[in-house]
Structure formats: structure tokens, C-alpha cells
């Protein structure tokens, strides 16, 4: 879960065979809405579709 000003987002994080994967904006264990917004903006600018995600 990621808590933002607009509410709580429930993230689906892929599982990997060895170890674990934690996105950089969740790893710090604080509200990092700015990092998430930056990631979404960059994906939009680069034309990443929801199918690729």
C-alpha cells in the first residue's frame, strides 16, 4: 500500500524467483508521492502503454 494525499493505492508488485523486489518509491517506507508522480509522468512522456506495464 502507498498512502497519498488522494488516498491509498494498492500496488501489485511482481514476484521474482530469487529474493524480492520492492519498487524504489516504496522501499524508503515513507510517503513518497513525489517519486510516484515523477515515475508516472516519465512513463506517460515515454509512451508506455498499460499493456506494457
C-alpha atoms as an extended CHARMM CRD file, in Angstrom:
* protein
*
        53  EXT
         1         1  UNK       CA              0.0000000000        0.0000000000        0.0000000000  PROA      1               0.0000000000
         2         2  UNK       CA              1.1000000000        3.5150000000       -0.7660000000  PROA      2               0.0000000000
         3         3  UNK       CA             -0.5790000000        6.3860000000        1.0330000000  PROA      3               0.0000000000
         4         4  UNK       CA             -1.0110000000        9.6270000000       -0.9140000000  PROA      4               0.0000000000
         5         5  UNK       CA             -2.9120000000       12.8860000000       -0.4440000000  PROA      5               0.0000000000
         6         6  UNK       CA             -5.6350000000       11.4940000000       -2.6730000000  PROA      6               0.0000000000
         7         7  UNK       CA             -5.9870000000        8.1990000000       -0.8240000000  PROA      7               0.0000000000
         8         8  UNK       CA             -4.4040000000        4.7800000000       -0.5830000000  PROA      8               0.0000000000
         9         9  UNK       CA             -3.0540000000        2.9900000000       -3.6490000000  PROA      9               0.0000000000
        10        10  UNK       CA             -2.8150000000       -0.7870000000       -3.5960000000  PROA      10              0.0000000000
        11        11  UNK       CA              0.1660000000       -1.8000000000       -5.7120000000  PROA      11              0.0000000000
        12        12  UNK       CA              0.5820000000       -5.1580000000       -7.4100000000  PROA      12              0.0000000000
        13        13  UNK       CA              4.3070000000       -5.9400000000       -7.2380000000  PROA      13              0.0000000000
        14        14  UNK       CA              5.6070000000       -8.8300000000       -9.3710000000  PROA      14              0.0000000000
        15        15  UNK       CA              7.2340000000      -11.7540000000       -7.6150000000  PROA      15              0.0000000000
        16        16  UNK       CA             10.7190000000      -12.8250000000       -8.6310000000  PROA      16              0.0000000000
        17        17  UNK       CA             12.3680000000      -16.2290000000       -8.2820000000  PROA      17              0.0000000000
        18        18  UNK       CA             15.2730000000      -15.1890000000       -6.0850000000  PROA      18              0.0000000000
        19        19  UNK       CA             14.9330000000      -12.6100000000       -3.3630000000  PROA      19              0.0000000000
        20        20  UNK       CA             12.2980000000       -9.9750000000       -3.5540000000  PROA      20              0.0000000000
        21        21  UNK       CA             11.5070000000       -6.8520000000       -5.4650000000  PROA      21              0.0000000000
        22        22  UNK       CA             10.4530000000       -3.6320000000       -3.8230000000  PROA      22              0.0000000000
        23        23  UNK       CA              9.9690000000       -0.5400000000       -6.0030000000  PROA      23              0.0000000000
        24        24  UNK       CA             12.3000000000        2.3400000000       -5.1290000000  PROA      24              0.0000000000
        25        25  UNK       CA              9.4420000000        4.6310000000       -4.1380000000  PROA      25              0.0000000000
        26        26  UNK       CA              8.1130000000        2.0960000000       -1.6090000000  PROA      26              0.0000000000
        27        27  UNK       CA             11.4690000000        0.9460000000       -0.2150000000  PROA      27              0.0000000000
        28        28  UNK       CA             12.0150000000        4.0780000000        1.8360000000  PROA      28              0.0000000000
        29        29  UNK       CA              8.8950000000        3.3380000000        3.9140000000  PROA      29              0.0000000000
        30        30  UNK       CA              7.6130000000        6.8570000000        3.8090000000  PROA      30              0.0000000000
        31        31  UNK       CA              5.0510000000        8.7250000000        1.8180000000  PROA      31              0.0000000000
        32        32  UNK       CA              6.8700000000        9.3760000000       -1.4060000000  PROA      32              0.0000000000
        33        33  UNK       CA              4.1160000000       10.7350000000       -3.5720000000  PROA      33              0.0000000000
        34        34  UNK       CA              6.5610000000       12.9590000000       -5.4580000000  PROA      34              0.0000000000
        35        35  UNK       CA              8.5990000000        9.9430000000       -6.5930000000  PROA      35              0.0000000000
        36        36  UNK       CA              5.4610000000        8.1290000000       -7.7450000000  PROA      36              0.0000000000
        37        37  UNK       CA              4.2220000000       11.1760000000       -9.6620000000  PROA      37              0.0000000000
        38        38  UNK       CA              7.6240000000       11.5110000000      -11.3210000000  PROA      38              0.0000000000
        39        39  UNK       CA              7.5220000000        7.8600000000      -12.3510000000  PROA      39              0.0000000000
        40        40  UNK       CA              4.0130000000        8.1650000000      -13.8150000000  PROA      40              0.0000000000
        41        41  UNK       CA              4.9150000000       11.3540000000      -15.6930000000  PROA      41              0.0000000000
        42        42  UNK       CA              8.0430000000        9.7730000000      -17.1510000000  PROA      42              0.0000000000
        43        43  UNK       CA              6.0950000000        6.6960000000      -18.2610000000  PROA      43              0.0000000000
        44        44  UNK       CA              3.4620000000        8.9110000000      -19.9080000000  PROA      44              0.0000000000
        45        45  UNK       CA              6.0620000000       11.0320000000      -21.6980000000  PROA      45              0.0000000000
        46        46  UNK       CA              7.8300000000        7.9090000000      -22.9760000000  PROA      46              0.0000000000
        47        47  UNK       CA              4.5400000000        6.4920000000      -24.2350000000  PROA      47              0.0000000000
        48        48  UNK       CA              4.4120000000        3.4080000000      -22.0210000000  PROA      48              0.0000000000
        49        49  UNK       CA              1.0410000000        1.7370000000      -22.5270000000  PROA      49              0.0000000000
        50        50  UNK       CA             -0.9200000000       -0.1090000000      -19.8670000000  PROA      50              0.0000000000
        51        51  UNK       CA             -0.3970000000       -3.3040000000      -21.8510000000  PROA      51              0.0000000000
        52        52  UNK       CA              3.3800000000       -2.9940000000      -21.4610000000  PROA      52              0.0000000000
        53        53  UNK       CA              3.0340000000       -2.4760000000      -17.7360000000  PROA      53              0.0000000000
